[in-house]
């Protein structure tokens, strides 16, 4: 693990209010390295806010405190947890990870699972610091996954290893997952992540199709007017949640993010007839249409 002065320096460079946010960012890098070296990431695709920051947008992205994945293939979560426990038997470069007995959970429908490892090191010995490790197995990725290099951070020069490449969801699928999250929950961090891409060129037909597919897979429909109204109003989101994860003295402008997202994702309303039908099928009666739309996504990548 890096020394406390090294982490303090990184926190100051990053404009963080809380050194422990910087500490967790670094601990996540060590954990990803350990899991990769043990082959535990081979069956998973990285996604979520931590993925966006570490693999795609770097320091422009907010900090994150958890690890989210989608299963690439069917897997037994108990086998993965046992493998993690084996990987945690010995400290990894001075960090001792462990899995408390009560930290495992599984959704009622079995479509996702997670575990909350805790960790300790020389200058944080409490073993109370926690990482959320979450895996979705509702579906395998629709698009081919992408092997990405981690974006350079200032503390990389002090690491005792070269940060590993990681298998990730393709960017359009990452954004579709993020839009689904923004539609279904009220975390301002989702708005922040989406706002970064709202003014960039996007493969709009592909992202829209992927969004409809992902909502269908969790038995939810999509109402673009409802989503637009939620963004425009903005009051449903927990904006305080975002403050600790962004640079001190440079708070994101709430109205700018809302306006950018409202404009940048207005294309979601321009659904095709098939998308509109699937968006109104939360009971999953149109499996044929789901299969057709899924099969069409690779061609949308090629025409982008």
Phi and psi in degrees as GROMACS dihedral restraints (atoms count N, CA, C in turn):
[ dihedral_restraints ]
;  ai    aj    ak    al  type     phi  dphi    fc
    3     4     5     6     1   -69.7    20    10
    4     5     6     7     1   156.4    20    10
    6     7     8     9     1   -72.8    20    10
    7     8     9    10     1   161.1    20    10
    9    10    11    12     1   -60.8    20    10
   10    11    12    13     1   -42.4    20    10
   12    13    14    15     1   -59.4    20    10
   13    14    15    16     1   -37.3    20    10
   15    16    17    18     1   -64.5    20    10
   16    17    18    19     1   -41.2    20    10
   18    19    20    21     1   -70.6    20    10
   19    20    21    22     1   -38.1    20    10
   21    22    23    24     1   -60.8    20    10
   22    23    24    25     1   -40.5    20    10
   24    25    26    27     1   -63.3    20    10
   25    26    27    28     1   -44.4    20    10
   27    28    29    30     1   -63.9    20    10
   28    29    30    31     1   -41.0    20    10
   30    31    32    33     1   -61.5    20    10
   31    32    33    34     1   -42.3    20    10
   33    34    35    36     1   -65.9    20    10
   34    35    36    37     1   -42.8    20    10
   36    37    38    39     1   -61.2    20    10
   37    38    39    40     1   -33.0    20    10
   39    40    41    42     1   -88.9    20    10
   40    41    42    43     1    -4.1    20    10
   42    43    44    45     1    67.9    20    10
   43    44    45    46     1    31.2    20    10
   45    46    47    48     1   -83.9    20    10
   46    47    48    49     1   143.1    20    10
   48    49    50    51     1   -75.3    20    10
   49    50    51    52     1   -29.1    20    10
   51    52    53    54     1  -126.8    20    10
   52    53    54    55     1   117.2    20    10
   54    55    56    57     1   -60.1    20    10
   55    56    57    58     1   -26.9    20    10
   57    58    59    60     1   -72.0    20    10
   58    59    60    61     1   -21.1    20    10
   60    61    62    63     1   -68.4    20    10
   61    62    63    64     1   -42.5    20    10
   63    64    65    66     1   -65.0    20    10
   64    65    66    67     1   -40.8    20    10
   66    67    68    69     1   -59.1    20    10
   67    68    69    70     1   -44.9    20    10
   69    70    71    72     1   -67.9    20    10
   70    71    72    73     1   -36.8    20    10
   72    73    74    75     1   -54.9    20    10
   73    74    75    76     1   -43.8    20    10
   75    76    77    78     1   -73.1    20    10
   76    77    78    79     1   -41.1    20    10
   78    79    80    81     1   -60.9    20    10
   79    80    81    82     1   -36.6    20    10
   81    82    83    84     1   -62.9    20    10
   82    83    84    85     1   -38.0    20    10
   84    85    86    87     1   -63.3    20    10
   85    86    87    88     1   -42.9    20    10
   87    88    89    90     1   -62.9    20    10
   88    89    90    91     1   -41.7    20    10
   90    91    92    93     1   -65.6    20    10
   91    92    93    94     1   -43.8    20    10
   93    94    95    96     1   -59.1    20    10
   94    95    96    97     1   -39.8    20    10
   96    97    98    99     1   -63.0    20    10
   97    98    99   100     1   -47.2    20    10
   99   100   101   102     1   -60.6    20    10
  100   101   102   103     1   -47.8    20    10
  102   103   104   105     1   -65.1    20    10
  103   104   105   106     1   -35.8    20    10
  105   106   107   108     1   -67.4    20    10
  106   107   108   109     1   -45.5    20    10
  108   109   110   111     1   -62.4    20    10
  109   110   111   112     1   -30.0    20    10
  111   112   113   114     1   -88.2    20    10
  112   113   114   115     1     0.7    20    10
  114   115   116   117     1    79.4    20    10
  115   116   117   118     1     8.7    20    10
  117   118   119   120     1   -74.7    20    10
  118   119   120   121     1   -19.6    20    10
  120   121   122   123     1   -89.5    20    10
  121   122   123   124     1    -4.7    20    10
  123   124   125   126     1   -63.8    20    10
  124   125   126   127     1   -27.8    20    10
  126   127   128   129     1  -100.3    20    10
  127   128   129   130     1     9.4    20    10
  129   130   131   132     1  -128.0    20    10
  130   131   132   133     1   155.7    20    10
  132   133   134   135     1  -118.9    20    10
  133   134   135   136     1   125.3    20    10
  135   136   137   138     1   -69.4    20    10
  136   137   138   139     1   141.6    20    10
  138   139   140   141     1  -154.2    20    10
  139   140   141   142     1  -176.8    20    10
  141   142   143   144     1    86.5    20    10
  142   143   144   145     1  -174.1    20    10
  144   145   146   147     1   -64.7    20    10
  145   146   147   148     1   -38.5    20    10
  147   148   149   150     1   -65.0    20    10
  148   149   150   151     1   -39.5    20    10
  150   151   152   153     1   -61.6    20    10
  151   152   153   154     1   -46.8    20    10
  153   154   155   156     1   -58.1    20    10
  154   155   156   157     1   -45.0    20    10
  156   157   158   159     1   -67.9    20    10
  157   158   159   160     1   -49.0    20    10
  159   160   161   162     1   -75.0    20    10
  160   161   162   163     1   -30.1    20    10
  162   163   164   165     1  -112.6    20    10
  163   164   165   166     1   -18.2    20    10
  165   166   167   168     1  -128.0    20    10
  166   167   168   169     1   -49.1    20    10
  168   169   170   171     1  -112.6    20    10
  169   170   171   172     1    -8.5    20    10
  171   172   173   174     1    61.6    20    10
  172   173   174   175     1  -139.5    20    10
  174   175   176   177     1   -64.3    20    10
  175   176   177   178     1   -17.2    20    10
  177   178   179   180     1   -67.7    20    10
  178   179   180   181     1   -25.8    20    10
  180   181   182   183     1   -79.9    20    10
  181   182   183   184     1   159.6    20    10
  183   184   185   186     1   -72.9    20    10
  184   185   186   187     1   164.3    20    10
  186   187   188   189     1   -77.2    20    10
  187   188   189   190     1   157.3    20    10
  189   190   191   192     1  -140.6    20    10
  190   191   192   193     1   158.5    20    10
  192   193   194   195     1  -124.5    20    10
  193   194   195   196     1    12.8    20    10
  195   196   197   198     1  -141.3    20    10
  196   197   198   199     1   171.7    20    10
  198   199   200   201     1  -124.3    20    10
  199   200   201   202     1   123.7    20    10
  201   202   203   204     1  -118.7    20    10
  202   203   204   205     1   139.0    20    10
  204   205   206   207     1  -140.1    20    10
  205   206   207   208     1   160.2    20    10
  207   208   209   210     1  -117.0    20    10
  208   209   210   211     1   137.5    20    10
  210   211   212   213     1   -68.5    20    10
  211   212   213   214     1   130.8    20    10
  213   214   215   216     1   -77.2    20    10
  214   215   216   217     1   -30.8    20    10
  216   217   218   219     1  -143.8    20    10
  217   218   219   220     1   167.7    20    10
  219   220   221   222     1   -59.4    20    10
  220   221   222   223     1   139.2    20    10
  222   223   224   225     1  -150.9    20    10
  223   224   225   226     1   155.4    20    10
  225   226   227   228     1   -92.6    20    10
  226   227   228   229     1   114.5    20    10
  228   229   230   231     1   -61.1    20    10
  229   230   231   232     1   -30.2    20    10
  231   232   233   234     1   -65.9    20    10
  232   233   234   235     1   -35.3    20    10
  234   235   236   237     1   -65.1    20    10
  235   236   237   238     1   -41.5    20    10
  237   238   239   240     1   -63.4    20    10
  238   239   240   241     1   -44.1    20    10
  240   241   242   243     1   -65.1    20    10
  241   242   243   244     1   -40.6    20    10
  243   244   245   246     1   -62.5    20    10
  244   245   246   247     1   -40.0    20    10
  246   247   248   249     1   -64.8    20    10
  247   248   249   250     1   -39.0    20    10
  249   250   251   252     1   -63.2    20    10
  250   251   252   253     1   -42.9    20    10
  252   253   254   255     1   -60.9    20    10
  253   254   255   256     1   -37.8    20    10
  255   256   257   258     1   -64.9    20    10
  256   257   258   259     1   -40.3    20    10
  258   259   260   261     1   -66.3    20    10
  259   260   261   262     1   -26.5    20    10
  261   262   263   264     1   -90.6    20    10
  262   263   264   265     1     2.7    20    10
  264   265   266   267     1   -62.3    20    10
  265   266   267   268     1   -35.3    20    10
  267   268   269   270     1  -116.5    20    10
  268   269   270   271     1   148.2    20    10
  270   271   272   273     1   -58.5    20    10
  271   272   273   274     1   147.4    20    10
  273   274   275   276     1  -112.1    20    10
  274   275   276   277     1   106.8    20    10
  276   277   278   279     1    49.1    20    10
  277   278   279   280     1    43.7    20    10
  279   280   281   282     1    89.7    20    10
  280   281   282   283     1    -0.2    20    10
  282   283   284   285     1  -109.1    20    10
  283   284   285   286     1   127.0    20    10
  285   286   287   288     1  -102.3    20    10
  286   287   288   289     1   112.0    20    10
  288   289   290   291     1   -97.0    20    10
  289   290   291   292     1   149.5    20    10
  291   292   293   294     1  -153.3    20    10
  292   293   294   295     1   162.3    20    10
  294   295   296   297     1  -117.8    20    10
  295   296   297   298     1   107.7    20    10
  297   298   299   300     1   -61.3    20    10
  298   299   300   301     1   150.7    20    10
  300   301   302   303     1   -58.0    20    10
  301   302   303   304     1   -33.2    20    10
  303   304   305   306     1   -99.0    20    10
  304   305   306   307     1    16.3    20    10
  306   307   308   309     1   -95.7    20    10
  307   308   309   310     1    -6.0    20    10
  309   310   311   312     1   -85.8    20    10
  310   311   312   313     1   142.6    20    10
  312   313   314   315     1  -148.2    20    10
  313   314   315   316     1   156.3    20    10
  315   316   317   318     1  -140.8    20    10
  316   317   318   319     1   140.4    20    10
  318   319   320   321     1   -67.3    20    10
  319   320   321   322     1   157.3    20    10
  321   322   323   324     1   -59.4    20    10
  322   323   324   325     1   -35.1    20    10
  324   325   326   327     1   -88.6    20    10
  325   326   327   328     1     1.8    20    10
  327   328   329   330     1    72.8    20    10
  328   329   330   331     1     9.6    20    10
  330   331   332   333     1   -82.7    20    10
  331   332   333   334     1   -11.4    20    10
  333   334   335   336     1  -153.2    20    10
  334   335   336   337     1   158.4    20    10
  336   337   338   339     1  -149.5    20    10
  337   338   339   340     1   165.5    20    10
  339   340   341   342     1  -160.1    20    10
  340   341   342   343     1   166.6    20    10
  342   343   344   345     1  -147.7    20    10
  343   344   345   346     1   147.5    20    10
  345   346   347   348     1  -116.9    20    10
  346   347   348   349     1    83.7    20    10
  348   349   350   351     1   -62.8    20    10
  349   350   351   352     1   149.3    20    10
  351   352   353   354     1  -112.4    20    10
  352   353   354   355     1   164.5    20    10
  354   355   356   357     1  -147.5    20    10
  355   356   357   358     1   161.7    20    10
  357   358   359   360     1  -150.2    20    10
  358   359   360   361     1   153.4    20    10
  360   361   362   363     1  -153.7    20    10
  361   362   363   364     1  -174.7    20    10
  363   364   365   366     1   -54.0    20    10
  364   365   366   367     1   -39.4    20    10
  366   367   368   369     1  -112.4    20    10
  367   368   369   370     1    13.7    20    10
  369   370   371   372     1  -145.5    20    10
  370   371   372   373     1    83.6    20    10
  372   373   374   375     1   -98.3    20    10
  373   374   375   376     1     8.0    20    10
  375   376   377   378     1   -72.6    20    10
  376   377   378   379     1   -23.5    20    10
  378   379   380   381     1    59.5    20    10
  379   380   381   382     1    25.2    20    10
  381   382   383   384     1  -108.2    20    10
  382   383   384   385     1   -12.3    20    10
  384   385   386   387     1   -71.5    20    10
  385   386   387   388     1   132.8    20    10
  387   388   389   390     1  -123.3    20    10
  388   389   390   391     1   146.7    20    10
  390   391   392   393     1  -120.9    20    10
  391   392   393   394     1   133.7    20    10
  393   394   395   396     1   -92.0    20    10
  394   395   396   397     1   120.2    20    10
  396   397   398   399     1  -115.2    20    10
  397   398   399   400     1   110.8    20    10
  399   400   401   402     1  -123.9    20    10
  400   401   402   403     1   138.3    20    10
  402   403   404   405     1  -130.3    20    10
  403   404   405   406     1   128.1    20    10
  405   406   407   408     1   -97.8    20    10
  406   407   408   409     1   134.6    20    10
  408   409   410   411     1  -128.0    20    10
  409   410   411   412     1    27.1    20    10
  411   412   413   414     1   -63.2    20    10
  412   413   414   415     1   -34.5    20    10
  414   415   416   417     1  -158.1    20    10
  415   416   417   418     1   157.9    20    10
  417   418   419   420     1   -85.8    20    10
  418   419   420   421     1   161.9    20    10
  420   421   422   423     1   -57.1    20    10
  421   422   423   424     1   140.9    20    10
  423   424   425   426     1   -76.9    20    10
  424   425   426   427     1   -38.5    20    10
  426   427   428   429     1  -100.3    20    10
  427   428   429   430     1   157.0    20    10
  429   430   431   432     1   -58.7    20    10
  430   431   432   433     1   138.6    20    10
  432   433   434   435     1   -72.9    20    10
  433   434   435   436     1   165.8    20    10
  435   436   437   438     1  -126.6    20    10
  436   437   438   439     1   132.6    20    10
  438   439   440   441     1   -84.7    20    10
  439   440   441   442     1   119.5    20    10
  441   442   443   444     1  -122.0    20    10
  442   443   444   445     1   150.0    20    10
  444   445   446   447     1   -85.1    20    10
  445   446   447   448     1   139.6    20    10
  447   448   449   450     1   -68.4    20    10
  448   449   450   451     1   137.2    20    10
  450   451   452   453     1   -71.5    20    10
  451   452   453   454     1   133.8    20    10
  453   454   455   456     1   -57.2    20    10
  454   455   456   457     1   132.6    20    10
  456   457   458   459     1  -120.4    20    10
  457   458   459   460     1   157.7    20    10
  459   460   461   462     1   -60.9    20    10
  460   461   462   463     1   -30.6    20    10
  462   463   464   465     1   -78.5    20    10
  463   464   465   466     1    -9.1    20    10
  465   466   467   468     1   -57.7    20    10
  466   467   468   469     1   -34.0    20    10
  468   469   470   471     1   -63.3    20    10
  469   470   471   472     1   -21.0    20    10
  471   472   473   474     1   -96.6    20    10
  472   473   474   475     1    -3.3    20    10
  474   475   476   477     1   -73.7    20    10
  475   476   477   478     1   149.1    20    10
  477   478   479   480     1   -85.0    20    10
  478   479   480   481     1    14.9    20    10
  480   481   482   483     1  -154.7    20    10
  481   482   483   484     1   163.9    20    10
  483   484   485   486     1   -87.8    20    10
  484   485   486   487     1   117.8    20    10
  486   487   488   489     1   -53.2    20    10
  487   488   489   490     1   134.4    20    10
  489   490   491   492     1   -70.6    20    10
  490   491   492   493     1   151.5    20    10
  492   493   494   495     1   -72.2    20    10
  493   494   495   496     1   151.8    20    10
  495   496   497   498     1  -134.2    20    10
  496   497   498   499     1   139.9    20    10
  498   499   500   501     1   -75.0    20    10
  499   500   501   502     1   124.0    20    10
  501   502   503   504     1  -127.0    20    10
  502   503   504   505     1   156.6    20    10
  504   505   506   507     1   -60.6    20    10
  505   506   507   508     1   147.6    20    10
  507   508   509   510     1   -62.3    20    10
  508   509   510   511     1   149.5    20    10
  510   511   512   513     1   -54.1    20    10
  511   512   513   514     1   -45.6    20    10
  513   514   515   516     1   -57.8    20    10
  514   515   516   517     1   -36.0    20    10
  516   517   518   519     1   -74.1    20    10
  517   518   519   520     1   -36.4    20    10
  519   520   521   522     1   -58.0    20    10
  520   521   522   523     1   -44.3    20    10
  522   523   524   525     1   -70.1    20    10
  523   524   525   526     1   -37.3    20    10
  525   526   527   528     1   -62.5    20    10
  526   527   528   529     1   -40.3    20    10
  528   529   530   531     1   -62.2    20    10
  529   530   531   532     1   -40.4    20    10
  531   532   533   534     1   -69.5    20    10
  532   533   534   535     1   -37.8    20    10
  534   535   536   537     1   -65.9    20    10
  535   536   537   538     1   -42.1    20    10
  537   538   539   540     1   -57.8    20    10
  538   539   540   541     1   -43.9    20    10
  540   541   542   543     1   -62.4    20    10
  541   542   543   544     1   -42.7    20    10
  543   544   545   546     1   -65.3    20    10
  544   545   546   547     1   -34.3    20    10
  546   547   548   549     1   -70.6    20    10
  547   548   549   550     1   -35.0    20    10
  549   550   551   552     1   -98.3    20    10
  550   551   552   553     1   -17.0    20    10
  552   553   554   555     1  -135.0    20    10
  553   554   555   556     1  -178.7    20    10
  555   556   557   558     1  -124.2    20    10
  556   557   558   559     1    41.1    20    10
  558   559   560   561     1   -93.1    20    10
  559   560   561   562     1   124.3    20    10
  561   562   563   564     1   -63.7    20    10
  562   563   564   565     1   -24.0    20    10
  564   565   566   567     1   -61.0    20    10
  565   566   567   568     1   -29.6    20    10
  567   568   569   570     1   -68.2    20    10
  568   569   570   571     1   -40.3    20    10
  570   571   572   573     1   -62.9    20    10
  571   572   573   574     1   -43.2    20    10
  573   574   575   576     1   -58.8    20    10
  574   575   576   577     1   -48.3    20    10
  576   577   578   579     1   -61.8    20    10
  577   578   579   580     1   -44.6    20    10
  579   580   581   582     1   -68.0    20    10
  580   581   582   583     1   -33.6    20    10
  582   583   584   585     1   -63.8    20    10
  583   584   585   586     1   -31.9    20    10
  585   586   587   588     1   -60.6    20    10
  586   587   588   589     1   -34.8    20    10
  588   589   590   591     1   -98.0    20    10
  589   590   591   592     1    -8.3    20    10
  591   592   593   594     1   -63.9    20    10
  592   593   594   595     1   -28.6    20    10
  594   595   596   597     1  -101.6    20    10
  595   596   597   598     1    10.0    20    10
  597   598   599   600     1  -101.8    20    10
  598   599   600   601     1   157.1    20    10
  600   601   602   603     1   -63.3    20    10
  601   602   603   604     1   132.0    20    10
  603   604   605   606     1  -130.3    20    10
  604   605   606   607     1   152.3    20    10
  606   607   608   609     1   -81.6    20    10
  607   608   609   610     1    84.8    20    10
  609   610   611   612     1   -62.8    20    10
  610   611   612   613     1   -47.0    20    10
  612   613   614   615     1   -61.3    20    10
  613   614   615   616     1   -37.6    20    10
  615   616   617   618     1   -67.6    20    10
  616   617   618   619     1   -46.9    20    10
  618   619   620   621     1   -62.2    20    10
  619   620   621   622     1   -40.9    20    10
  621   622   623   624     1   -64.0    20    10
  622   623   624   625     1   -45.5    20    10
  624   625   626   627     1   -61.3    20    10
  625   626   627   628     1   -43.9    20    10
  627   628   629   630     1   -62.6    20    10
  628   629   630   631     1   -40.0    20    10
  630   631   632   633     1   -60.6    20    10
  631   632   633   634     1   -47.2    20    10
  633   634   635   636     1   -61.4    20    10
  634   635   636   637     1   -42.0    20    10
  636   637   638   639     1   -62.1    20    10
  637   638   639   640     1   -43.7    20    10
  639   640   641   642     1   -69.2    20    10
  640   641   642   643     1   -38.4    20    10
  642   643   644   645     1   -67.6    20    10
  643   644   645   646     1   -40.4    20    10
  645   646   647   648     1   -59.3    20    10
  646   647   648   649     1   -40.3    20    10
  648   649   650   651     1   -65.3    20    10
  649   650   651   652     1   -22.7    20    10
  651   652   653   654     1  -105.5    20    10
  652   653   654   655     1    19.3    20    10
  654   655   656   657     1    59.5    20    10
  655   656   657   658     1    43.4    20    10
  657   658   659   660     1  -127.6    20    10
  658   659   660   661     1   148.4    20    10
  660   661   662   663     1   -92.9    20    10
  661   662   663   664     1  -174.9    20    10
  663   664   665   666     1  -135.5    20    10
  664   665   666   667     1   124.4    20    10
  666   667   668   669     1  -116.0    20    10
  667   668   669   670     1   101.4    20    10
  669   670   671   672     1   -62.1    20    10
  670   671   672   673     1   -31.2    20    10
  672   673   674   675     1   -68.0    20    10
  673   674   675   676     1   -39.6    20    10
  675   676   677   678     1   -63.0    20    10
  676   677   678   679     1   -42.6    20    10
  678   679   680   681     1   -65.4    20    10
  679   680   681   682     1   -43.5    20    10
  681   682   683   684     1   -62.5    20    10
  682   683   684   685     1   -40.8    20    10
  684   685   686   687     1   -66.6    20    10
  685   686   687   688     1   -38.7    20    10
  687   688   689   690     1   -62.2    20    10
  688   689   690   691     1   -43.8    20    10
  690   691   692   693     1   -65.0    20    10
  691   692   693   694     1   -47.5    20    10
  693   694   695   696     1   -62.6    20    10
  694   695   696   697     1   -40.9    20    10
  696   697   698   699     1   -72.0    20    10
  697   698   699   700     1   -47.4    20    10
  699   700   701   702     1    75.8    20    10
  700   701   702   703     1   -12.6    20    10
  702   703   704   705     1   -73.2    20    10
  703   704   705   706     1   -18.0    20    10
  705   706   707   708     1   -73.7    20    10
  706   707   708   709     1   -18.6    20    10
  708   709   710   711     1   -86.8    20    10
  709   710   711   712     1   145.0    20    10
  711   712   713   714     1   -86.1    20    10
  712   713   714   715     1    89.4    20    10
  714   715   716   717     1   -71.8    20    10
  715   716   717   718     1   -26.6    20    10
  717   718   719   720     1   -64.9    20    10
  718   719   720   721     1   -30.3    20    10
  720   721   722   723     1   -60.8    20    10
  721   722   723   724     1   -29.1    20    10
  723   724   725   726     1   -80.6    20    10
  724   725   726   727     1   -27.5    20    10
  726   727   728   729     1   -57.5    20    10
  727   728   729   730     1   -44.4    20    10
  729   730   731   732     1   -72.9    20    10
  730   731   732   733     1   -12.7    20    10
  732   733   734   735     1  -100.6    20    10
  733   734   735   736     1     3.9    20    10
  735   736   737   738     1  -124.6    20    10
  736   737   738   739     1   169.8    20    10
  738   739   740   741     1   -65.4    20    10
  739   740   741   742     1   134.1    20    10
  741   742   743   744     1   -66.3    20    10
  742   743   744   745     1   136.0    20    10
  744   745   746   747     1    83.4    20    10
  745   746   747   748     1    -6.8    20    10
  747   748   749   750     1  -130.0    20    10
  748   749   750   751     1    57.1    20    10
  750   751   752   753     1   -65.3    20    10
  751   752   753   754     1   138.8    20    10
  753   754   755   756     1   -62.6    20    10
  754   755   756   757     1   139.4    20    10
  756   757   758   759     1   -78.0    20    10
  757   758   759   760     1   113.0    20    10
  759   760   761   762     1   -58.1    20    10
  760   761   762   763     1   -46.9    20    10
  762   763   764   765     1   -67.7    20    10
  763   764   765   766     1   -36.3    20    10
  765   766   767   768     1   -63.2    20    10
  766   767   768   769     1   -43.5    20    10
  768   769   770   771     1   -62.7    20    10
  769   770   771   772     1   -43.0    20    10
  771   772   773   774     1   -63.2    20    10
  772   773   774   775     1   -45.4    20    10
  774   775   776   777     1   -64.3    20    10
  775   776   777   778     1   -45.1    20    10
  777   778   779   780     1   -61.4    20    10
  778   779   780   781     1   -43.3    20    10
  780   781   782   783     1   -68.6    20    10
  781   782   783   784     1   -39.6    20    10
  783   784   785   786     1   -61.0    20    10
  784   785   786   787     1   -42.3    20    10
  786   787   788   789     1   -76.8    20    10
  787   788   789   790     1   -45.6    20    10
  789   790   791   792     1   -67.7    20    10
  790   791   792   793     1   -26.1    20    10
  792   793   794   795     1  -113.9    20    10
  793   794   795   796     1    18.4    20    10
  795   796   797   798     1   -62.8    20    10
  796   797   798   799     1   -23.6    20    10
  798   799   800   801     1   -62.7    20    10
  799   800   801   802     1   -16.3    20    10
  801   802   803   804     1   -64.9    20    10
  802   803   804   805     1   -21.9    20    10
  804   805   806   807     1   -77.4    20    10
  805   806   807   808     1   -17.0    20    10
  807   808   809   810     1   -87.1    20    10
  808   809   810   811     1    54.1    20    10
  810   811   812   813     1   -71.0    20    10
  811   812   813   814     1   146.6    20    10
  813   814   815   816     1   -74.4    20    10
  814   815   816   817     1   170.9    20    10
  816   817   818   819     1   -61.2    20    10
  817   818   819   820     1   -41.9    20    10
  819   820   821   822     1   -64.8    20    10
  820   821   822   823     1   -42.6    20    10
  822   823   824   825     1   -63.3    20    10
  823   824   825   826     1   -41.0    20    10
  825   826   827   828     1   -64.4    20    10
  826   827   828   829     1   -40.4    20    10
  828   829   830   831     1   -63.6    20    10
  829   830   831   832     1   -45.3    20    10
  831   832   833   834     1   -68.9    20    10
  832   833   834   835     1   -32.6    20    10
  834   835   836   837     1   -68.4    20    10
  835   836   837   838     1   -14.8    20    10
  837   838   839   840     1  -110.2    20    10
  838   839   840   841     1    25.0    20    10
  840   841   842   843     1  -126.2    20    10
  841   842   843   844     1    60.0    20    10
  843   844   845   846     1   -66.7    20    10
  844   845   846   847     1   -17.0    20    10
  846   847   848   849     1   -88.2    20    10
  847   848   849   850     1     4.3    20    10
  849   850   851   852     1    58.9    20    10
  850   851   852   853     1    43.7    20    10
  852   853   854   855     1   -80.0    20    10
  853   854   855   856     1   -28.2    20    10
  855   856   857   858     1   -96.4    20    10
  856   857   858   859     1    62.8    20    10
  858   859   860   861     1   -66.0    20    10
  859   860   861   862     1   -30.5    20    10
  861   862   863   864     1   -63.0    20    10
  862   863   864   865     1   -42.1    20    10
  864   865   866   867     1   -69.7    20    10
  865   866   867   868     1   -36.9    20    10
  867   868   869   870     1   -60.7    20    10
  868   869   870   871     1   -43.6    20    10
  870   871   872   873     1   -64.8    20    10
  871   872   873   874     1   -40.5    20    10
  873   874   875   876     1   -64.5    20    10
  874   875   876   877     1   -45.5    20    10
  876   877   878   879     1   -66.3    20    10
  877   878   879   880     1   -39.7    20    10
  879   880   881   882     1   -61.1    20    10
  880   881   882   883     1   -43.1    20    10
  882   883   884   885     1   -67.1    20    10
  883   884   885   886     1   -24.0    20    10
  885   886   887   888     1   -82.2    20    10
  886   887   888   889     1   -16.5    20    10
  888   889   890   891     1   -62.6    20    10
  889   890   891   892     1   -43.5    20    10
  891   892   893   894     1   -56.9    20    10
  892   893   894   895     1   -34.7    20    10
  894   895   896   897     1   -69.2    20    10
  895   896   897   898     1   -29.3    20    10
  897   898   899   900     1   -70.5    20    10
  898   899   900   901     1   -30.2    20    10
  900   901   902   903     1   -63.8    20    10
  901   902   903   904     1   -45.8    20    10
  903   904   905   906     1   -67.1    20    10
  904   905   906   907     1   -26.8    20    10
  906   907   908   909     1   -93.1    20    10
  907   908   909   910     1    -0.8    20    10
